[in-house]
Amino acid sequence: MSALRKAGIDDICVVKGFKKECVEEYLSTLDFSVESVFQAERLGTGHAVMMAKDFLKKHSGNVVILNGDAPFIDADTLRASLELHTSSNSEVTVITADIDDPQSYGRIIRSSGEFTAIREQKDCSPAEAEICEVNSGAYWFSAKALLQTLPKLSTNNAAGEYYLTDCVEMMSRRQAYKSANPDIVLGANTRGALLELNQLARLRKLSRLMDEGVSFITLDGIIIGTDVRIGCDTTILPNTVILGNTTIGKGCTIGANSHIENCTIGDNVQLNNVQAYDSVVENNVKIGPFAQLRPGTTIREGVKIGDFVEIKNSDIGVNTAVAHLTYVGDSDVGRGVNFGCGCVTANYDGINKFRTKIGDHAFIG
């Protein structure tokens, strides 16, 4: 869906199957609207598309069909394949890629350069088996042509399923667009394959960050989400996880053993063994080890937070020090405050919760 939206495609329908409630829960968290339909019986890729026929009827133009277990389709491929699809007035355009080891993928058969058929591995001649251009399982269709072709599908095959590839065979105006990204064909049918995809995605992200000036001593245990942005000359240490809508500035040291999620981190910040969620940390802050920032926390410039400190839904003023073994919750703390060891802000009387307010240059012991 991220690739679709980057390509300018916002009208999306998801076909749900096994554990549909998990898919529904995820879709409910999105900040954009997505339709969904339920495939009660899994009777093949063609059958899955049949479940979305009402969605297709609302669209007179073109529709792209993607596999949910193939996460590396990209916006450039979607845009370029659509351009070929529309300029050639095709009923169907198959998105393909060249891969080194085609294994069990369907081969793309061409005659004088023109796409003619998709040949499954078991049906390939020895010469066809050597072809490295394969079907990614992603297609552009004319919605009208697809609606006319779906009722013609049959289950007269070894699997007893409705194959979407049969629609391709039935359409006369066909094209094949070869993507420059061979990873678009990669999918996951096992936990092992899913692990391989996650590893590939992880290394891609880390490689991009290194190109942008981010340093790593080692890549061991480092997981960084797709949407995370990190400034140059920042170093990420081992066993650090950075997820969600997180932005980290320049010249920081993050880790080791830190978990940062949905946070905004300024420049020249040091986070050592820190857990931080939905928080803001300004410039020149030092936190850790073994500290936690819970949601709603803002740490102002120059603050120092030491070991075994937890800050929750609080605003900690400029140059304040919270050295060790302290809990600050639902508090507004001024600048230049010094918290001694073992302090707790108590703000709950069993019925009502209040905010604690501490002025500038106080000494709390």
N, C-alpha and C positions, 0 to 999 in steps of 0.2 A: 504493500500500500504506500510505503514511503516513495518507492520508485515511481509509482503511478502519479502521485501528487507532484513530484518534482518534474514529471513530464507534462503536467497540466491536465491530468485526468482526475476529476474529482467525483465522478458518478460511478460508485463502486458497489458491487454486490458480492457478498461472501456466501459460498455454499458450505453449510455446516454438516457434519456427520457425527462420527463417534465423539463422545464427550462434548456435545454441542454447548453445554452450559458453560464450559471453560472458555469457549470462543465468544459466547454472548457476554460473559463477564469482562473479557478483554475489550470487546467492541464498545461496551458501555463506558469505558474510561477514556475513549478518544475524544479529541476536541473538534471532530468533524463528523458528519453524518455518513453512515454506511448502512445500506440495506443488507438483509441476510435471508437466506432460504434454507430449509432443512431437507437433506437427502436421507430419508428414513432407511432405505436399503442402499447399500453400496454396490451398484450394478455397472460400474465402469465410468470412464471419463465423459462419454457421451451422455450417459444417464445423469451425471452431475449437472451438466449444462442444461439438460431438459428441465431440471428443477427451477431454473432461473428464466423460464420462457416468458413469464409475465413481465419480468424486468426487461428482457430483450424486446418485447412488443412495444415498450414505451420509447424505443430508440430506433430511429430510421437510418442512422448512420452506421458507423463501424464499432465493433466491440473487440477488445483484446481479452484473451482467456489465458490465465496464468496458473501455475501449480503452487499451492501453498507450501509445499515442502522444498521449493527451489528458490532460496532467498536472494540469489545474487543477480537477478535481473536488474538492469540499470536503466535510468531515465534516457540516456543517449540512445541505447538500443531501441527502446520503445518509440522514441520520436522518429528515428531514422527508418525503422521498419514501417511505421505508419505512413511516412512520406512515400516510400516505395509502393505500399499498398494502394494509396489513393491515386498516385500518378499513373500507375499501370491499370487502374480500374479493375483491380482483382476482386474476386469473391473471397479468396483466402490467401493469406501470406504466412508461411511457416517461418518462424525465427529459428535459425540454425547457428552452429558454431563448429569450428575445427578443433578437435581434441587429439592428443597424442595416442590415447588408448581408447578406441570407441567401444570396446567390450560389448555390452548388450544393447547399446543404443540403436535406434532405428537410423539407417543410413539415408542420406539425401541423394537420390538418383537424378542426374542431369544428363540431358542430351544436347550437345552443342552449346553447353552453358546454361540451357534452359531447364528449370526444375520440372520433373515429370512425375516423380513418385517418392514415397517413403517406403523403404524396404526394411522389414524387421530382421534382426540378426539370423534367426532360424531359417529365413527364406532367402538369404543372400547367396549369390554365386561366389566362388572363390575371389573373383575380381571385385565384386561389390563389397565383400567383407573387408577389403583393403581401404575402402573409402573412409576418410577421417572426418568428413562433414556429417554432422548428426543432427537429429531433431531434438530441440530443447524442450518440446512439449508446450511451448508458448505460440499462440497464433493470433493474428488479426483476421476477423471475419467481417463480411458485410452482414449486419444483423438480419436483414431481410432474407438473404440467401441462406443463412444459418437456420432460421426458423422454417424455411421451406425444406431443408435437408434433414433436420433432426428426426422428423417422423419416418424417414426412410431407413433409419438405422435398424439393424437386427442383431440378435444374439447368436447368430449362426457362426460361432467360432469356438475354439477350444475352451475358453474361459467362461463362455455363456454371458458375456457382457456387451454393453453398447460402447463401441470405441469411437472417440472423437476423431481419430485419424481416418475413419471411414468417410467422414464428412469431407475431408480433404480430397479423397479419391473420387468422390461424386461430383466435385465442382470442377468446371472446365477452365475457368480463368484463375490460374494459380501462380503464385510467386514464392520464392524462398529468399529471405534476407539473412545474410551471414553476418553475425555480430563479431566485433573485434574482441569481445570478452568471452573467453572459453568457459569461464566459471558459471555462466548462466545455465549450463546443463546440469550442474551439480545439485543433487537432491538427497534427502535422508529418508531411509526406510527402516533404519535400526538406530539404536542408541550410539553404537560405534560410529556410524556415518554422521550422526548429528554432532558428535564430539569433533569429528574431522572438520565439519563445516564451521563450528564455533572457533576452532583453532585457526582456520584460514581467515575468518573475519577478524579475529583478534590481531593476527600478524599484519593484516592489511592496515588496520587502524594505527598500530604502533609504527609501521613503516611511514605512513603519512605524517604522523607527528614528528618523527625524526627528521623528515624532509623540511618540516616547519621550524626546526631548531630546538625540539624537546630532547632531553638526554635521558638515557637509561644505562645503568651500570650492568644490569642483566635483565632479561625479559621474564625471569622466573616469577610465576604467580601474579603477573600484572594483567589486569583486565580493565579495559577502558571502553566505555560505551560509544556508540556511533555518533551521538550528538554532543559529546564532550569537546570543549574547546580549551586549548592550553597554550599559553604564551611561550615565546622563545626563551632559551636559557633557563627553563625550569627543568629540574631533575626529578624523575619518578623512581623511587626505590622499590625493592622487591616486595612481593605480596601485598600490593596496593590495588584496590578496586575503586574505580571512579565511574559512576553511572549517572544516567538521567540527564537532565538539563543543567549540567555543571560547566562553569567557566572558571578557569584558573589563570592568573596573570603571569607576568614575567619574573624570572629570577627566583622562583620558589623552589623549595625542597619538600616533596610530598612523600611520606612514608619514612621508614618501612612500616608494613603491617597497618596501613590506614584504609578506611572505608569512607568514601566521600560520595554523597548522593544528593542531587538537586541543590547544589550550593554555588554561591558566587564567592570566589577567593581572589583577593587583590594581588598586588606585586610584592615580591620579597617576603613571602610568608613561609614559615617552617611548621609543618604538621608532622609530628612523630608519634606513630601509634595512636592515631586519632580516629574516632568515629564521628562523622558529621552528617546531619540530615537537614535539608530545607533551611539552611542558614546562610548568613552573609559574614564573611571575614574580610576586613579592610586591610590596607597595606601594612607591611612591617610588623606583622603579628607573629608570635611564637607560641605554639600550643603543644603540650604533651611532655612526656609519654603518658599513655593510658588515660586520655581525656575524651569526653563525649560532649558533642554539641547536639542537643535535641531540637526539633523543629521550632521555628520562630525566633531563633537566636541571631543577634547581631553583635559582632565583636569589632569594636572600633580600632582605629589606627594605633599601633604601638603597644597593644595589650600583650601581656604575658600570662599564659595559663599553664600551670604545672601539672604534676602527676596526680592521678586519681581525683580529677575535678570533673564535675558534671554541670553543664549550663543548659537551662531549659527555658525557652520562650522569654528571653531576657535581652536587654540592651546594655552592653558593658562599655563604659566610656573610655575615651582616649587615654592611653598610658596607664590604665589600671592594671594591677597585678593580682592574680588569684593563684597563689603559689601551689598549694597542695591540699588534698583531702577535704575538699570544700564542695558544697552543693549550692548553686544559685538558681532559683526558679522563680519565674513570673516577676522579675525584678527590673527596675530601671536604675542603673548604677552610673554615677557621675564619672568625671575624669580624675585621674591620679589617685584613685582609691587603692588601698592596700588591704587585702584579705589575709589574715593570719591562718594558721593551720586549723582544720577541723571546723570551719564555720558553715552554718546552714541558714538560709533565709526561710523562715516559717511563715506561710501565708494562708493557711487553711485551718479554719476553726471547727471543722467537722460538718459545717453546713455551707458556708460561703468561702469563696476563694478570692483573695485580695492581691493587689500588686504591692511589692515592697519597693520603697524608694530610698535611695542612698545618694546624698549630695556629693559634691566635688571634694577631693582630698581627705576623705574620711579614712580612719584606720579601724578596721573591724577585726576583733580578736576573740 
